[in-house]
């Protein structure tokens, strides 16, 4: 257990903490819209798919938000889940005892839990706990969760695939920071890392979720049958980093050794991973949850910084951040005006149910 | 539930966070000695008093450390509890399934959970969670804890008793910062606050602890039959604050409105509170756990700052801290050499067991 929890190979780049101008708390409105779109789906999932009769003997529901960051989105999502559970509890005629809720807010150990805790809703109807650690490892005891939520997080891999930063590998991704425009070997290395990570994720959740419990995922992915394609934001980031390397602000070697630990899976890839794991059924996949609604360049730029500052700082250091995101903002505005947004990334919703076989 | 959890009347002055020179993490060796002294008692409590057969159906033990601060003492205490549980589990012949442990680290919302999480032991054999909030309110779902530990924390009241800072009250504690050398009305106001707080503490724990579960308390208190007496540290702090008021660095009014929310209970007071509550039996009280071993003035001075900086800063502001603790250190050294330490405060251990009646 200890080894599973503290695997040293997992890299942690939490969203920007605190409540400052660049913080995730103040730059995550887009992710909130996504959660809003999934609200009805969550409510339906709980009403129709959750086997409450099996596990409400103590009338305590345990809920986890994996990759919750610092709020406020997580509080919004959790409130929705609790209302749906309360409604179901009433509808089933389980009036005798009011249910209680314990909510586990999970993110990397370096996530800003102090800010998260300070901003907990004062009138919350649940007992709150913070759980530090990667969701690619075990985080909870056996059969202890009834509902797991994970929104806009699982596209972060546990780490950069080793071959893409290995000069001697055919998958060495020289001069690029991501896989979409790279050769097949690079794409395969990312796919292999994703496969391994999904195995860890589902293995851990299969142990932690009670039989009949649900896992709801909101995934930044790509449609079935679609090839991987570079997002505008990452393309612009790559171009800005190249500019800085040309100017000598960062070394070319430093740039070559930088890759983003992100992978956009397709619904089919998710289904294949669930099949291989064997402990869950796919109850629902909704692919029309939304495309990335990149409507205001300034907003995208701020959201992007809040999410990516950590991973960039860990590699290049603190010093380059302001200059990088300043040029990013300017370049993005120009690109955003002139190029149509590529529509290949999509957000989909998936509902998994823990099978009764243990 | 929400109201119980977020009572606005609870004042929070966590121990000094971070890992700096004045941090609690680096200035809590004395509290660690106390935990060390209680180690054998905890082991015996679990071996002899815990009814594991009743609640190990899932083989997950849930443990809480209330008022854990930022470590490392809490990790030391928790490890001891887990080893005792593992030993008991083996001795009972429950070999078929290895038990799992979930540990809830609780402290005020303003406690430095980021530092706590960063310093979690890497090879721990438990799932860790942080729970922000006052232990004078509900923190956990019904019947969800098997072992509650609370060391050197419960002498902190939930707040300063109102009458002692009310000019119109006969309990107004003008010119003093604590009750031991004050008139009877002041002592009574502190006693009343303590009675109310213990009622809240035991009421919450009665709901949270499973029948047969244990609550182990290490309490900075006073012996039965002994009057309250000022500790040397608090006496010196009072004198330093008075000096600052005389010099005009702080106003006299500010000093008059400052009182420490601390109360040293006796074992008899604890037993009376447990009786009034009715849900626990007192299984054991060990009064000889230790007297406050104030052996090195420099160490005491640092420990004192780590523990009291928060409550002083909240009232007087950040600016006075260095000057205050500088003069505190000097004055304490002199007093420490010339005066024998008063021996009226003591540390005692109490073991409560949740009765089977619900």
Interface residues (C-beta under 8 A of the other chain):
Chain A: X1 X2 X5 X6 X58 X59 X60 X100 X101 X102 X104 X109 X110 X112 X113 X114 X117 X118 X120 X122 X123 X124 X125 X127 X128 X129 X130 X131 X132 X133 X138 X139 X140 X141 X142 X143 X144
Chain B: X1 X2 X5 X6 X58 X59 X60 X100 X101 X102 X104 X109 X110 X112 X113 X114 X117 X118 X120 X122 X123 X124 X125 X127 X128 X129 X130 X131 X132 X133 X138 X139 X140 X141 X142 X143 X144
